[in-house]
Amino acid sequence: MRIVQALEALLFVADSPATPEELAKALSVPIFEVEEGLEKLGGKLQHTSALQLVRIAGGYQLCTKPEFAEAVARFTQPQGSKLSRSLMEVLAVVAYKQPITLGELEEVRGVDSGYGVRQLVERRLVCEIGRKSTPGRPVLYGTTQQFLHAFNLQSLEELPVLNFESQLLPEQIGRDVPPEQPSLLDEGSDGEDGPRLA
């Protein structure tokens, strides 16, 4: 079996990053052969393809190269799928302060954030990860694997430094959106009322 071509085929059809263990199991080969094949595949794509092999959230995925990002975004980005500035604020607070309750989130932002949290849960960027051991046992929220995937992150440790004490700047997280998703941050409104801290 041609391991490099087989890996390329699997990664082409995968809808999320695939780990070496998953690839080895699918191909019935040792993990070291998969790792060697991935290295060769990365080199091959670097010189002959519009795709690149990237490591995301502990797995591997095929993505378009940055120089083609604008054209790909225009072709694939559905209308209304962008994150507004206020949604980016909510997402940034959850990402940096997790686990966090809705009340704690609203204390940071200074504005009702229930709508924003619901929107992010629907987009699978945020999820319930437990309940806080305080009266009422409020829900704790955190980011998902889809969040890491969307922002091309291996882990939360790769998030850029963000200073909440001085000013909440959604651009500081939005600027690191990978080239494959250049229009994730939009300046439009998402229907949330109240003042914004930006």
N, C-alpha and C positions, 0 to 999 in steps of 0.2 A: 504494500500500500504506500502511496506517495503521501507521506505524513504532512508535508507543507500544504499541498493542495487540499487535503482532507480538512486540515485546521481552517484554512481559508473558507471552505464551504460551510463548516459549522458556524464560524463566527459571522458569516454573511447572513445566515438565517436566524441567528440568536437575537432576541429582542431585549436582552439585558447582558451585562458583562458576564462572561463565562470563566470560571476558575480552571486552573490546570487540572485539578482533580476531576471536575466535570467533563472536561475534554478527554482526559485519559480514559475515563469510564466509557464514554461514548465510542471511542475508537478502539477500546480493548488493548491499550498499549501502556507501558510504564510511564509514570509522570516525567521522568527525565527525558524521554523521547519527545513528549509534548513540549517541554521547556526548550529543548534544542530546536524543535520545529517552529516554535513561536519566535525565537530569535532569528531564524532564517527567514520566516515570513515577514517580520518587521523590516529586515534589510531589503528584501525583494520589493515590498510595497514602496519603500522610500524612493526608489529609483524608477519604478515602472507604472505607478498607479496614482489615481487621484485620491485614494484611500490611504489611511495610516492606521497602524496597530497601536492602540493606547491602553494603558493599565488604569482601570477605574474601579474604585470600591472593592479592591482585592481580586478583580477579574480582568479579562481582556475583551476588547471590543473593537470592531472596525468603525472608523469615523472618517469623515471627509477632511482633507487637509485645509488649513486656514485660508489659503488663497482662493478656495472655492466657496467659502462660507456665505458670502453675500448672495451669490447666485442660488445656492441651495436653499437659503432662508426664504428668498422670494418665491421659490418654487414650492416649498413644503409648508411654510408657516401658515396655519389656518387663521382666518380672521377671528379676533376675540380670544386668542389663546395666550396673549401676552400678560405679563404681570404688571399691574399698575405700580406707581410709586408707593402708595400706601400699603399694598400687599407686600412689596419688597421690604418695607419697614417691619411689618409683622413677621415676615419670614426671617429677617435678620435678627430680631430680638429672640425668637424661638431658637434659632441656630446657635446663638452665642450664650443664651441664658438657660438652655434646657438642662434638666426638666423644669418646666415653668407652667404655672396655672394661668388661666385667663385673667384673673384678678391681678396677678403680678405683671403680666404682659401689659395690661391697661395702665398700671401704675408707671411703668417705664415710658409708655407712649403718651400718656395723658389724654387718651381719647378712647371711646368704645371700640373694641377690636373683635367682637364676636363674629361679625360678618366676615372679616378678613380670615379668621381662623377657619371658619366653615369652608370658605373658598379654597384655602390651602389644603385642607383635608380632602376635599373633592378632587383636587389635582394630585393627590398622593405625595405631596411634598412635606406634609406634617401629619402626625397621627397621635392618638392617645397612647401613652406609654405606662400609665398607672394612675394612682390616686395619692394625693398628699395626706400624710397622717396628721391632719388638723381637723377642727370641727367642720362638719359638712363634707369632708373628704373630697375636695375639689379635684377635677381631672388634671393630670399632668400631661403636657404636650412636649413632643420632641420631633426632630426631623427624621426622614425615612431614607432608605437606600436609594429611592428615586431622586431625593434631593442631592445626594452625593453624585449620582449619575448625571443629573441635569447640569450640575456645576463642575463636572469633570474633576471630582475630588476623590482621593483615596480614603481620607478620613476627615473628621472635623478639625483635626490638628492643622490641616492645610488652609483653614479659613484665614483671610487677611485680618490684621489687627483692626479692631473697631472700638472707638472710644465713645461709650454711651454717656459718660458723665458730662462731656462737653457738648456734644451734638449728635443726634442720630442721623447718620448719613447712609441711606440705602445705596448710594453710588459705590460705597466702599466694598459692598458685596456684589453689586451689579456689575462692576467693572471687571470682575473675574469670571463672568459667564463665559464658557468656552466658545470658540468661534463657531461651532456647530449650531449654537443657539443665540445669535447676536441680538435678537429682538425680544428676549425674555423680559427685559425691563422696558416699560412704556410709560410715558408721561401722562396718560389719560387717567380719568377717574374711574373707580370701581364701585361707586355708589356709597362710599363710606362718608358719614357726616362728621363734622368737628374739625378743630384745628390740626395742622400737620407740623411735625417737628423737623423741618428740613429747609 
